[in-house]
Amino acid sequence: MNPNVTLTLATEKDAELIHLMKYEAFLPIYEIYQDDEISPVKEPIEKVIAILERKASEYYIIKADGLPVGAIRVCHRKRDYEPPAGEVPAYISPLFILPRFQNRGIAQIAVKKVFDLYPEATVWRLDTIKQEAGNCHFYEKLGFVRTGVEHVVNERMTLIDYEKKMK
């Protein structure tokens, strides 16, 4: 049975919760790839607070049956990128679900709810770990396609870019 999934817009008062959930969700990935430069496990709470203060993005707490189980952040622009005329891009960075709540369809419902919240977005973009076949399958199941752009993080880990064009 699918849980009742809701999204709650996060504020600065949610910084500690997001920070703790992010750490727990990304720790298993960090232990595999040792991505010291970019891992959310290595981020101080001050970075979460700074992100929550930005006007060009929103964080949502993902709740399943009323319990906080993860978060998703929607960004409206990327640094040093000017979208083509007529394109309204949106970016998901990051999306995470606590390990004990994974594989229950929660993330899929959350992403679909985010799409509904931003009907003006003409294209959605994100990146994920190429070596994590489950992550790649998840995004492809939602209609994201690989762009062919890859970013080598270290000898164990490569990020791969995805996009989904909206109709």
CYANA upper distance limits for C-alpha pairs under 8 A (distance plus 0.5 A):
  2 ASN  CA    104 ARG  CA      7.68
  2 ASN  CA    105 GLY  CA      7.49
  2 ASN  CA    106 ILE  CA      8.38
  3 PRO  CA     64 ALA  CA      6.16
  3 PRO  CA     65 ASP  CA      6.32
  3 PRO  CA    104 ARG  CA      8.40
  3 PRO  CA    106 ILE  CA      7.72
  4 ASN  CA     63 LYS  CA      8.43
  4 ASN  CA     64 ALA  CA      5.90
  4 ASN  CA     65 ASP  CA      5.43
  4 ASN  CA     66 GLY  CA      8.23
  5 VAL  CA     62 ILE  CA      7.45
  5 VAL  CA     63 LYS  CA      6.05
  5 VAL  CA     64 ALA  CA      5.02
  5 VAL  CA     65 ASP  CA      6.90
  5 VAL  CA     66 GLY  CA      8.35
  5 VAL  CA    106 ILE  CA      7.02
  5 VAL  CA    109 ILE  CA      7.32
  5 VAL  CA    110 ALA  CA      7.38
  6 THR  CA     62 ILE  CA      6.47
  6 THR  CA     63 LYS  CA      5.73
  6 THR  CA     64 ALA  CA      7.07
  6 THR  CA     66 GLY  CA      8.25
  6 THR  CA    110 ALA  CA      7.81
  7 LEU  CA     60 TYR  CA      6.12
  7 LEU  CA     61 ILE  CA      6.12
  7 LEU  CA     62 ILE  CA      5.38
  7 LEU  CA     63 LYS  CA      6.78
  7 LEU  CA    110 ALA  CA      7.57
  7 LEU  CA    113 LYS  CA      8.23
  8 THR  CA     60 TYR  CA      5.67
  8 THR  CA     61 ILE  CA      5.62
  8 THR  CA     62 ILE  CA      7.18
  8 THR  CA     63 LYS  CA      8.19
  9 LEU  CA     58 GLU  CA      7.60
  9 LEU  CA     59 TYR  CA      6.61
  9 LEU  CA     60 TYR  CA      4.98
  9 LEU  CA     61 ILE  CA      6.91
 10 ALA  CA     14 ASP  CA      6.34
 10 ALA  CA     52 LEU  CA      8.04
 10 ALA  CA     58 GLU  CA      7.85
 10 ALA  CA     59 TYR  CA      5.87
 10 ALA  CA     60 TYR  CA      5.67
 10 ALA  CA     61 ILE  CA      6.55
 11 THR  CA     15 ALA  CA      7.72
 11 THR  CA     52 LEU  CA      6.93
 11 THR  CA     59 TYR  CA      8.42
 12 GLU  CA     49 ILE  CA      6.59
 12 GLU  CA     52 LEU  CA      6.53
 12 GLU  CA     53 GLU  CA      7.79
 14 ASP  CA     18 ILE  CA      6.66
 15 ALA  CA     19 HIS  CA      6.49
 15 ALA  CA     45 ILE  CA      7.48
 15 ALA  CA     48 VAL  CA      6.48
 15 ALA  CA     49 ILE  CA      6.25
 15 ALA  CA     52 LEU  CA      8.04
 16 GLU  CA     20 LEU  CA      6.61
 16 GLU  CA     45 ILE  CA      7.34
 17 LEU  CA     21 MET  CA      6.59
 18 ILE  CA     22 LYS  CA      6.35
 18 ILE  CA     48 VAL  CA      8.02
 18 ILE  CA     61 ILE  CA      8.16
 18 ILE  CA     70 GLY  CA      8.16
 18 ILE  CA     71 ALA  CA      7.57
 19 HIS  CA     23 TYR  CA      6.72
 19 HIS  CA     44 PRO  CA      8.42
 19 HIS  CA     45 ILE  CA      6.41
 19 HIS  CA     48 VAL  CA      7.08
 20 LEU  CA     24 GLU  CA      6.83
 21 MET  CA     25 ALA  CA      6.46
 21 MET  CA     69 VAL  CA      8.18
 21 MET  CA     70 GLY  CA      6.82
 21 MET  CA     97 ILE  CA      8.50
 21 MET  CA     98 LEU  CA      7.04
 22 LYS  CA     26 PHE  CA      6.47
 22 LYS  CA     40 PRO  CA      7.03
 22 LYS  CA     41 VAL  CA      7.47
 22 LYS  CA     70 GLY  CA      8.05
 22 LYS  CA     96 PHE  CA      7.50
 22 LYS  CA     98 LEU  CA      8.44
 23 TYR  CA     27 LEU  CA      6.28
 23 TYR  CA     40 PRO  CA      7.03
 23 TYR  CA     41 VAL  CA      5.27
 24 GLU  CA     28 PRO  CA      8.37
 24 GLU  CA     41 VAL  CA      8.44
 24 GLU  CA     98 LEU  CA      7.01
 24 GLU  CA     99 PRO  CA      8.11
 25 ALA  CA     70 GLY  CA      8.42
 25 ALA  CA     96 PHE  CA      6.81
 25 ALA  CA     97 ILE  CA      6.63
 25 ALA  CA     98 LEU  CA      5.24
 25 ALA  CA     99 PRO  CA      6.36
 26 PHE  CA     30 TYR  CA      6.65
 26 PHE  CA     39 SER  CA      8.03
 26 PHE  CA     40 PRO  CA      7.07
 26 PHE  CA     41 VAL  CA      6.61
 26 PHE  CA     96 PHE  CA      8.28
 27 LEU  CA     31 GLU  CA      6.63
 27 LEU  CA     41 VAL  CA      6.58
 28 PRO  CA     32 ILE  CA      7.12
 29 ILE  CA     33 TYR  CA      6.74
 29 ILE  CA     34 GLN  CA      8.44
 30 TYR  CA     34 GLN  CA      5.49
 30 TYR  CA     35 ASP  CA      6.57
 30 TYR  CA     36 ASP  CA      8.42
 30 TYR  CA     39 SER  CA      7.03
 30 TYR  CA     41 VAL  CA      7.50
 33 TYR  CA    156 ARG  CA      6.27
 33 TYR  CA    157 MET  CA      6.56
 35 ASP  CA     39 SER  CA      5.96
 35 ASP  CA    153 VAL  CA      7.52
 35 ASP  CA    154 ASN  CA      7.56
 35 ASP  CA    157 MET  CA      8.13
 36 ASP  CA     42 LYS  CA      7.24
 37 GLU  CA     42 LYS  CA      8.40
 38 ILE  CA     42 LYS  CA      8.01
 39 SER  CA     43 GLU  CA      7.60
 43 GLU  CA     47 LYS  CA      6.91
 43 GLU  CA     48 VAL  CA      8.28
 44 PRO  CA     48 VAL  CA      7.72
 45 ILE  CA     49 ILE  CA      6.85
 46 GLU  CA     50 ALA  CA      6.63
 47 LYS  CA     51 ILE  CA      6.66
 48 VAL  CA     52 LEU  CA      6.70
 49 ILE  CA     53 GLU  CA      6.85
 50 ALA  CA     54 ARG  CA      7.08
 51 ILE  CA     57 SER  CA      8.15
 52 LEU  CA     57 SER  CA      8.18
 52 LEU  CA     58 GLU  CA      7.44
 52 LEU  CA     59 TYR  CA      7.33
 54 ARG  CA     58 GLU  CA      8.42
 56 ALA  CA     75 CYS  CA      6.43
 56 ALA  CA     76 HIS  CA      5.89
 56 ALA  CA     77 ARG  CA      7.20
 57 SER  CA     73 ARG  CA      7.38
 57 SER  CA     74 VAL  CA      5.92
 57 SER  CA     75 CYS  CA      4.71
 57 SER  CA     76 HIS  CA      6.40
 58 GLU  CA     73 ARG  CA      6.08
 58 GLU  CA     74 VAL  CA      5.85
 58 GLU  CA     75 CYS  CA      7.16
 59 TYR  CA     71 ALA  CA      7.38
 59 TYR  CA     72 ILE  CA      6.28
 59 TYR  CA     73 ARG  CA      4.71
 59 TYR  CA     74 VAL  CA      6.93
 60 TYR  CA     71 ALA  CA      5.98
 60 TYR  CA     72 ILE  CA      5.85
 60 TYR  CA     73 ARG  CA      6.67
 61 ILE  CA     68 PRO  CA      6.99
 61 ILE  CA     69 VAL  CA      8.20
 61 ILE  CA     70 GLY  CA      6.56
 61 ILE  CA     71 ALA  CA      4.95
 61 ILE  CA     72 ILE  CA      7.23
 62 ILE  CA     68 PRO  CA      6.30
 62 ILE  CA     69 VAL  CA      6.30
 62 ILE  CA     70 GLY  CA      5.52
 62 ILE  CA     71 ALA  CA      5.43
 62 ILE  CA     72 ILE  CA      7.56
 62 ILE  CA    110 ALA  CA      7.38
 63 LYS  CA     67 LEU  CA      5.46
 63 LYS  CA     68 PRO  CA      4.81
 63 LYS  CA     69 VAL  CA      5.95
 63 LYS  CA     70 GLY  CA      7.56
 64 ALA  CA     68 PRO  CA      7.09
 64 ALA  CA     69 VAL  CA      6.94
 64 ALA  CA    106 ILE  CA      7.64
 69 VAL  CA     97 ILE  CA      6.18
 69 VAL  CA     98 LEU  CA      6.06
 69 VAL  CA    101 PHE  CA      7.11
 70 GLY  CA     95 LEU  CA      8.12
 70 GLY  CA     96 PHE  CA      5.83
 70 GLY  CA     97 ILE  CA      4.70
 70 GLY  CA     98 LEU  CA      6.22
 71 ALA  CA     94 PRO  CA      8.23
 71 ALA  CA     95 LEU  CA      6.37
 71 ALA  CA     96 PHE  CA      6.13
 71 ALA  CA     97 ILE  CA      7.25
 72 ILE  CA     92 ILE  CA      7.49
 72 ILE  CA     93 SER  CA      7.53
 72 ILE  CA     94 PRO  CA      6.24
 72 ILE  CA     95 LEU  CA      4.81
 72 ILE  CA     96 PHE  CA      7.02
 72 ILE  CA    110 ALA  CA      8.38
 73 ARG  CA     92 ILE  CA      6.20
 73 ARG  CA     93 SER  CA      5.92
 73 ARG  CA     94 PRO  CA      6.10
 73 ARG  CA     95 LEU  CA      7.04
 74 VAL  CA     90 ALA  CA      7.14
 74 VAL  CA     91 TYR  CA      6.04
 74 VAL  CA     92 ILE  CA      5.40
 74 VAL  CA     93 SER  CA      6.96
 75 CYS  CA     90 ALA  CA      6.25
 75 CYS  CA     91 TYR  CA      5.39
 75 CYS  CA     92 ILE  CA      6.87
 75 CYS  CA     93 SER  CA      7.63
 76 HIS  CA     89 PRO  CA      7.08
 76 HIS  CA     90 ALA  CA      5.41
 76 HIS  CA     91 TYR  CA      6.88
 77 ARG  CA     81 TYR  CA      7.97
 77 ARG  CA     89 PRO  CA      7.54
 77 ARG  CA     90 ALA  CA      7.23
 77 ARG  CA     91 TYR  CA      7.81
 83 PRO  CA     87 GLU  CA      6.57
 83 PRO  CA     88 VAL  CA      7.84
 83 PRO  CA     89 PRO  CA      7.70
 87 GLU  CA    121 ALA  CA      8.37
 87 GLU  CA    122 THR  CA      6.44
 87 GLU  CA    123 VAL  CA      7.60
 88 VAL  CA    120 GLU  CA      7.34
 88 VAL  CA    121 ALA  CA      5.47
 88 VAL  CA    122 THR  CA      5.57
 88 VAL  CA    123 VAL  CA      6.92
 89 PRO  CA    121 ALA  CA      6.04
 89 PRO  CA    122 THR  CA      6.48
 89 PRO  CA    123 VAL  CA      5.38
 89 PRO  CA    124 TRP  CA      6.26
 89 PRO  CA    125 ARG  CA      7.75
 90 ALA  CA    121 ALA  CA      6.45
 90 ALA  CA    122 THR  CA      8.41
 90 ALA  CA    123 VAL  CA      6.88
 90 ALA  CA    124 TRP  CA      5.37
 90 ALA  CA    125 ARG  CA      6.78
 91 TYR  CA    124 TRP  CA      6.04
 91 TYR  CA    125 ARG  CA      5.23
 91 TYR  CA    126 LEU  CA      6.12
 92 ILE  CA    124 TRP  CA      7.86
 92 ILE  CA    125 ARG  CA      6.93
 92 ILE  CA    126 LEU  CA      5.80
 93 SER  CA    126 LEU  CA      6.93
 93 SER  CA    127 ASP  CA      8.27
 95 LEU  CA    107 ALA  CA      8.30
 96 PHE  CA    107 ALA  CA      8.13
 97 ILE  CA    101 PHE  CA      6.99
 97 ILE  CA    102 GLN  CA      6.53
 97 ILE  CA    106 ILE  CA      8.40
 97 ILE  CA    107 ALA  CA      7.35
 98 LEU  CA    102 GLN  CA      6.95
101 PHE  CA    106 ILE  CA      8.29
102 GLN  CA    106 ILE  CA      7.79
102 GLN  CA    107 ALA  CA      8.37
105 GLY  CA    109 ILE  CA      6.89
106 ILE  CA    110 ALA  CA      6.66
107 ALA  CA    111 VAL  CA      6.65
108 GLN  CA    112 LYS  CA      6.84
108 GLN  CA    138 PHE  CA      8.39
108 GLN  CA    142 LEU  CA      7.96
109 ILE  CA    113 LYS  CA      6.69
110 ALA  CA    114 VAL  CA      6.75
111 VAL  CA    115 PHE  CA      6.81
112 LYS  CA    116 ASP  CA      6.94
113 LYS  CA    117 LEU  CA      6.84
114 VAL  CA    118 TYR  CA      6.99
115 PHE  CA    119 PRO  CA      6.95
121 ALA  CA    166 MET  CA      7.80
122 THR  CA    165 LYS  CA      6.45
122 THR  CA    166 MET  CA      5.54
122 THR  CA    167 LYS  CA      7.73
123 VAL  CA    163 GLU  CA      7.19
123 VAL  CA    164 LYS  CA      6.01
123 VAL  CA    165 LYS  CA      4.82
123 VAL  CA    166 MET  CA      6.13
124 TRP  CA    163 GLU  CA      5.88
124 TRP  CA    164 LYS  CA      5.57
124 TRP  CA    165 LYS  CA      6.94
124 TRP  CA    166 MET  CA      8.20
125 ARG  CA    161 ASP  CA      7.78
125 ARG  CA    162 TYR  CA      6.13
125 ARG  CA    163 GLU  CA      4.80
125 ARG  CA    164 LYS  CA      7.03
126 LEU  CA    161 ASP  CA      6.36
126 LEU  CA    162 TYR  CA      5.88
126 LEU  CA    163 GLU  CA      6.99
127 ASP  CA    159 LEU  CA      6.54
127 ASP  CA    160 ILE  CA      5.77
127 ASP  CA    161 ASP  CA      4.79
127 ASP  CA    162 TYR  CA      6.26
128 THR  CA    132 GLU  CA      8.39
128 THR  CA    135 ASN  CA      7.38
128 THR  CA    136 CYS  CA      7.54
128 THR  CA    159 LEU  CA      5.82
128 THR  CA    160 ILE  CA      6.07
128 THR  CA    161 ASP  CA      7.28
128 THR  CA    162 TYR  CA      8.42
129 ILE  CA    135 ASN  CA      7.78
129 ILE  CA    136 CYS  CA      8.09
129 ILE  CA    157 MET  CA      7.21
129 ILE  CA    158 THR  CA      6.32
129 ILE  CA    159 LEU  CA      5.07
129 ILE  CA    160 ILE  CA      6.67
130 LYS  CA    136 CYS  CA      7.38
130 LYS  CA    157 MET  CA      7.75
130 LYS  CA    158 THR  CA      6.08
130 LYS  CA    159 LEU  CA      6.03
130 LYS  CA    160 ILE  CA      6.01
131 GLN  CA    157 MET  CA      7.19
131 GLN  CA    158 THR  CA      7.54
132 GLU  CA    136 CYS  CA      6.99
133 ALA  CA    137 HIS  CA      6.54
134 GLY  CA    138 PHE  CA      6.57
135 ASN  CA    139 TYR  CA      6.92
136 CYS  CA    140 GLU  CA      6.64
137 HIS  CA    141 LYS  CA      6.45
138 PHE  CA    142 LEU  CA      7.09
139 TYR  CA    143 GLY  CA      7.11
139 TYR  CA    144 PHE  CA      5.93
139 TYR  CA    145 VAL  CA      8.38
140 GLU  CA    144 PHE  CA      5.26
140 GLU  CA    145 VAL  CA      6.53
143 GLY  CA    164 LYS  CA      6.57
144 PHE  CA    162 TYR  CA      6.30
144 PHE  CA    163 GLU  CA      5.61
144 PHE  CA    164 LYS  CA      4.97
144 PHE  CA    165 LYS  CA      8.46
145 VAL  CA    162 TYR  CA      5.77
145 VAL  CA    163 GLU  CA      6.00
145 VAL  CA    164 LYS  CA      6.82
146 ARG  CA    160 ILE  CA      7.69
146 ARG  CA    161 ASP  CA      6.44
146 ARG  CA    162 TYR  CA      4.96
146 ARG  CA    163 GLU  CA      7.12
147 THR  CA    160 ILE  CA      8.41
147 THR  CA    161 ASP  CA      6.21
147 THR  CA    162 TYR  CA      5.96
147 THR  CA    163 GLU  CA      7.18
148 GLY  CA    160 ILE  CA      7.81
148 GLY  CA    161 ASP  CA      7.38
149 VAL  CA    160 ILE  CA      6.55
149 VAL  CA    161 ASP  CA      6.03
150 GLU  CA    158 THR  CA      7.08
150 GLU  CA    159 LEU  CA      6.08
150 GLU  CA    160 ILE  CA      5.00
150 GLU  CA    161 ASP  CA      6.76
151 HIS  CA    158 THR  CA      6.01
151 HIS  CA    159 LEU  CA      5.50
151 HIS  CA    160 ILE  CA      6.95
152 VAL  CA    157 MET  CA      6.84
152 VAL  CA    158 THR  CA      4.79
152 VAL  CA    159 LEU  CA      6.80
153 VAL  CA    157 MET  CA      5.98
153 VAL  CA    158 THR  CA      5.90
153 VAL  CA    159 LEU  CA      7.49
154 ASN  CA    158 THR  CA      7.50
